[in-house]
Amino acid sequence: VEEERKMAQLKVTQVRGLSGSTDRQRLTVKGLGLRKRHHTVVVEDTPAVRGMISKVSHLVEVEEVEE
């Protein structure tokens, strides 16, 4: 029986509004599941998600979720 590996999770909170940001940044924030300022989502910690966060790091805050 294979044991399921638990992926680490990240709590991402949008802390800045999107006015003045590029269309690409808006789509990245939307892709992370964020909708408006102070909205928080929990996402899997994968290389793809880390890349998305790095592209909009000036708009979001990130915390690691402890299990």
N, C-alpha and C positions, 0 to 999 in steps of 0.2 A: 504494500500500500504506500503510495507516494504521499509525502507530506506536502501540504500547500505552503509555499513560501509567502510570508506576509510582506507586502511591499510597505516601505516607509511612506508616510503621508505628510503632506504639507498643507498648512492653513494659509490661504492667500486672501488678503484684504485689499480692496481698492481704496487708496487714500487720497487720490487726486482725481479731479474731473478730466474729461476727455477733450475739452475745448482746447484748440491749438495743437492737438495731436494729429498724426497722419492717419489716413484710412487704414494702412497696414497695422498701426498700433491699435486702432479701434477694433479691428478684426481679431487681433491677438488677445486683447482683453476679453472680447466676446467668446473666443475659443476656450479661454480658461473658465468660462462660466460666470463671469462677473457681469453685473448689470448696471450698478450705479455706485456712487461713493459710499464707503462704509459697508458695502456688501462683502460677505466672507464666504468662501467655498473651501472645501477640503478636497484635494486632488492627490493622485498617486505621484510619488516621487520617481519620475522617469527622466531619462535624458531629454526627451522631446519637451516635456513640461518645464524642465529646468531652462531649456533654450528659450521657450516662450516667455518665461519669467524674466530672463536676462534682457530681452528686447523691450520690456515695459517696466523695468526695475524702478524707474523714476515715478511710476504711477501706483505701485503696489508695495505692500509689506508682506513678508513671508516669515512664518514660524513653523518649526518642525512639530508634528503632533506626536506626543509620547503615548505609547500603548500600554 
